[in-house]
Amino acid sequence: MDIAKKLLNYFLNRLPEDYVPYWDLVFTEGEQPRDSSAAAICICGILKMLKFIPLCDEHREYYENAVKNMVFSLSTNYLASQHLDSDGLLLHGVYNKPKNEGVDEHTIWGDYFFFESLIRLVKDWNVYW
């Protein structure tokens, strides 16, 4: 759990103001593309971690707030609901920035993990594989 917390803290400490990471954690500000899929995946990971973190843990509230902020940001700023021509749910995902493939597009894994994170927020998630 200590290693998981260190990795999560590294990720969270590099998030920009809207809680959706840049395509690479080396960036913490600027005009680089965001990766909505990374935020969705992280939300699921945090929600799974929270099952094993005691209620009295000093970092628990920080992680819970990170989940709330990321879900809010994705729901408010990254949904394709205003873009009827989009094939996906979340906008602004990144597949391979160095090769300029799938940059600022939706990704199927971003959509999947966002949907999973919403389900995890409202009920106990039973892994099916």
Summary of the structure (lengths in Angstrom):
residues: 129
radius of gyration: 14.7
end to end distance: 23.0
largest distance: 46.2
contacts: 363
relative contact order: 0.17
helix: 48%
strand: 10%
